[in-house]
Amino acid sequence: MSEILRRSERKSELKLFDSLPNQFGRLSLNRGLLAITRKNRPCHSIFTALTFAVLITAVISATFLPKDAVAGPPLGNGVVSVTDFGAIPNDGLDDTIACQDALNAVPPSGGGVYFPPGTYRVDSLTVSSPTKIFGAGSSSKITATTPNNNLITVNAGESSIENLHINSSVTRTGGAYVLVNAIASDFAIKNFSMLGHYWGIRTLATSVRIGPGSMRDGISSLGVGIIVDGGFAVSIDSIVMDAPAQTAAGIWINATGDTLITRSNIIHQGNALVVAPGAGQVVASLWVDNTYFDTSDRGLLINPSDTGSVVRARFSNSWFSSNNLQGVLIFNQGTGTIGPIEFISPHVLSNGSHGFQVESTGAISDIHINGGVFADNAGYGVTFGPNLQGFSIANARVGNAADLAGNTSDGIIVHGGGTADYYRIVNNDVRGNSGQGIVAQGGTASKIVSGNIQ
């Protein structure tokens, strides 16, 4: 009913033209442009006609256009505005029907839907054709009005979202702000901001690009900024994520291949990055570069369960520091496999437990650390469990470094009592720890411990 009333209000605005002097012909308003249809008689003068047109346009602009209106994109050519379908920003009423009508108007060949500046209250929307959904930046806001619906569900490939702010008028208890289903390949979201998400973005699609963007204040203990639940070729770039109340995770990866995380800053999460495939799931070829995982419970948790596996992962030039527990915890509690995983020049500093910990009741092999700094951790700098094989740490500084104290226990330890073997600890500087520099238990002639400075 409210939608019908609002559309009626728009029609009544146009009655202005009926009451104005009209010596030239029929006046009409089309997308904010004045049109004059000439009667079958000559105008008294071209000057008078132009003057009258300018006058009427000025009256319309002063009467109907919002004071903060800015020039929008050129419409047409498959691009429509949600206001063309009855959405009225900032009126506090529901805009779902109007916004969905705009999306439904996009042809199967594709098009765009524009959200002019203002706040649009929405229950849920579905994208069924290749669509570019875009606004004017942070001034264009889509506000969720229900606690657990997926706000925007993308079911069409070659779609995108950009230059929008997404938030909620209620506390979210489920659902994603943006759900990208498996059929929606080649999706991109960029230049966006999100506030108060339960799940921010959940993707199951192939060829997905996320970022740049910011995500703040996810729901405490439950929220996840980005969930990767399938697909290949997922890129997460230039994301800033902060949740002082600590969500469940910043980025959670259950299943994917060929995924890249770069130039991002993930802080104040339960676990900044979680890699946790379950039964029948595989995370393969995960590349992480130049990213901060900071001030969370853990910086990185790799924790597959059941038959889930993590294979071919690489972390370079990244930061796992100032976390409440471990900077990095790798723990296989299932029957799948972990490895190989490489860490190149990580900074693992000032964590509330061990800096870098690898444990297993399942199969882990080929965990390799090359370079990096491990200092001021409340426990071991680097610790390997008793049943690990085929791992190494080389060329690292493990101790009092980077203007920080050493680790409060041993620098590097390999625990005995199991089958630890086939490992190398070489060319490390392990001075300045409260315990020993290196404790290399387990193994026989198949371990190499050499060239270290203690």
Secondary structure, 3 states (H helix, E strand, C coil): CHHHHHHHHHHHHCCHHHHCCCCCEEEEEECCEEEEEECCCCCCCHHHHHHHHHHHHHHHHHHHCCCCCCCCCCCECCEEEHHHHCCCCCCCCECHHHHHHHHHCCCCCCEEEEECCEEEEECCEEECCCEEEEECCCCEEEEECCCCCCCEEECCCCCEEEEEEEEECCCCCCCEEEEECCCCCCEEEEEEEEECCCEEEEECCCCEEECCEEEECCCCCCCEEEEECCCEEEEEECEEEEEEEEEEEEEEECCEEEEEEECCEEEEEEEEEEECCCCCCEEEEEEEECCEEECCCEEEEECCCCCCEEEEEEEECCEEECCCCCCEEEEECCCCEECCEEEECCEEECCCCCCEEEEECCEEECEEEECCEEECCCCCCEEECCCCECCEEECCEECCCCCCCCCCCCCEEECCCCCCECCEEECCECCCCCCCCEEECCCCCCCEEECCEC
